[in-house]
Structures are given as structure tokens and as C-alpha cells.
Amino acid sequence: MSTAKLLPLLEPEAVAPCCPPLTERPLTADEAERSAVMFKALGDPVRLRLFSLVASHEGGEACVCDISDVGVSQPTVSHHLKKLKDAGLLSSERRGTWVFYRVEPVVLAAMGALLTRAGGA
């Protein structure tokens, strides 16, 4: 007889971009703060490349073993992936010894909406 108790997993709080198109109206201070976190995370060339590798990977997710060849050491890749995850741009799931990363579709949609013209013109 086991007395083990299963505990629920907590998802990290994501900071997803949530703003209207920049041409629609000025951003509020809160919207600007959340968007700045996203842009700051993507402002590093290695992070932008890792984000692109995950976003474009077949099936919409990538194992860290498939995206680690970006010209920096593995610990540096892990650091950059953590920054992207902390910014709410990536989510991850551990499967055995590997971690798989994915870009949530809502993040890509929100990023696109922020940088498009209001009214789709």
C-alpha cells in the first residue's frame, strides 16, 4: 500500500503580448511594459534564432537536442531558452531526459496583431 500523493503541476505565469495594433491607439503603461518584456527577450540574436528554430520546427515543437546548434555552448542555450520562457514566448515540457519547447499559437497571433495596421490595411 502506497501513501504517495499526486500533486498538481503548476504552469509558470506567462507574460503574453496582449495589445492592440500599434497604429490603433497609444499603448497603456501596462501594455507597453508587457510588450517591452517580449521585445527585450527577442532583442538578442541568439534568442531570436532559438525562437525561430522552435516556431518553424516540424510539429510546432522542438527538442532542445534539435535546436542547440546556434554557435554558443549548451549552458548558454539553456540560459537563452529560459529567458524566452520567462518572457512568455515559449512553453516547455520535460519528457524523460529531454525538454521540448513550443511557441503557443496565441503568442504568435498576438505578436502579429501588435505589429499590423489597425483594420488590416
C-alpha positions as CSV (number, residue, x, y, z in Angstrom):
1,M,0.0,0.0,0.0
2,S,1.4,3.3,-1.1
3,T,0.8,6.6,0.7
4,A,2.2,8.6,-2.2
5,K,0.0,11.6,-3.1
6,L,0.0,13.2,-6.6
7,L,0.3,16.9,-6.6
8,P,-1.0,19.1,-9.4
9,L,1.6,20.7,-11.6
10,L,1.8,24.5,-11.7
11,E,2.3,26.2,-15.0
12,P,4.6,29.2,-15.0
13,E,2.8,32.5,-15.4
14,A,3.3,33.7,-19.0
15,V,3.6,37.3,-20.0
16,A,1.9,37.1,-23.3
17,P,1.7,40.2,-25.5
18,C,-1.9,41.4,-25.3
19,C,-2.0,44.7,-27.1
20,P,-4.0,46.2,-30.0
21,P,-2.1,47.2,-33.2
22,L,0.3,50.0,-32.5
23,T,-1.5,52.1,-35.2
24,E,-4.8,51.8,-33.4
25,R,-4.2,53.7,-30.2
26,P,-1.3,54.5,-27.9
27,L,-0.3,51.7,-25.6
28,T,-1.2,51.9,-21.9
29,A,1.7,51.8,-19.4
30,D,0.9,48.1,-18.6
31,E,0.6,47.1,-22.3
32,A,3.9,48.8,-23.0
33,E,5.6,47.0,-20.1
34,R,4.4,43.6,-21.2
35,S,5.4,44.3,-24.8
36,A,8.8,45.5,-23.8
37,V,9.5,42.2,-22.0
38,M,8.7,40.4,-25.2
39,F,10.8,42.6,-27.4
40,K,13.7,42.6,-24.9
41,A,13.7,38.8,-25.0
42,L,13.8,38.8,-28.8
43,G,16.4,41.6,-28.9
44,D,19.2,39.2,-28.6
45,P,20.3,37.5,-31.9
46,V,20.7,34.0,-30.3
47,R,17.3,34.2,-28.6
48,L,15.7,35.4,-31.8
49,R,17.3,32.5,-33.7
50,L,16.2,30.0,-31.0
51,F,12.7,31.4,-31.1
52,S,12.7,31.0,-34.9
53,L,14.0,27.4,-34.7
54,V,11.2,26.4,-32.3
55,A,8.5,28.3,-34.1
56,S,9.4,26.8,-37.5
57,H,10.2,23.3,-36.3
58,E,8.0,20.5,-37.7
59,G,5.1,19.7,-35.5
60,G,5.3,23.1,-33.7
61,E,7.6,21.9,-31.0
62,A,11.3,21.2,-30.8
63,C,13.5,19.1,-28.5
64,V,16.4,21.1,-27.0
65,C,18.6,18.5,-28.6
66,D,17.4,19.6,-32.1
67,I,17.9,23.3,-31.6
68,S,21.1,23.6,-29.6
69,D,23.5,24.2,-32.6
70,V,23.4,28.0,-32.7
71,G,27.0,28.8,-32.2
72,V,27.1,29.0,-28.4
73,S,27.6,26.5,-25.6
74,Q,24.8,24.3,-24.3
75,P,24.6,26.2,-20.9
76,T,24.2,29.4,-22.9
77,V,21.4,27.9,-25.0
78,S,19.7,26.9,-21.8
79,H,20.1,30.4,-20.4
80,H,18.5,31.9,-23.5
81,L,15.7,29.4,-23.6
82,K,14.9,30.2,-20.0
83,K,14.8,34.0,-20.9
84,L,12.4,33.2,-23.7
85,K,10.3,31.1,-21.4
86,D,10.3,33.7,-18.7
87,A,9.1,36.3,-21.2
88,G,6.1,34.1,-22.0
89,L,7.3,33.4,-25.6
90,L,8.0,29.7,-25.1
91,S,6.5,26.9,-23.1
92,S,8.2,23.7,-22.3
93,E,7.6,20.1,-21.2
94,R,10.1,17.6,-19.9
95,R,9.9,14.1,-21.5
96,G,12.4,11.8,-20.0
97,T,15.8,13.5,-20.1
98,W,14.9,15.9,-22.8
99,V,12.9,19.2,-22.7
100,F,10.6,20.1,-25.6
101,Y,9.8,23.7,-26.4
102,R,6.9,25.2,-28.3
103,V,5.6,28.6,-29.2
104,E,1.9,28.9,-28.3
105,P,-0.2,29.9,-31.3
106,V,-1.8,32.7,-29.2
107,V,1.7,34.3,-28.7
108,L,2.4,34.4,-32.5
109,A,-1.1,35.7,-33.1
110,A,-0.7,38.5,-30.5
111,M,2.8,39.4,-31.8
112,G,1.4,39.7,-35.3
113,A,-1.6,41.7,-34.2
114,L,0.6,44.2,-32.3
115,L,2.7,44.9,-35.4
116,T,-0.1,45.1,-38.0
117,R,-2.1,48.1,-39.0
118,A,-5.5,48.6,-37.4
119,G,-8.2,47.4,-39.7
120,G,-5.9,45.1,-41.5
121,A,-4.9,47.7,-44.1
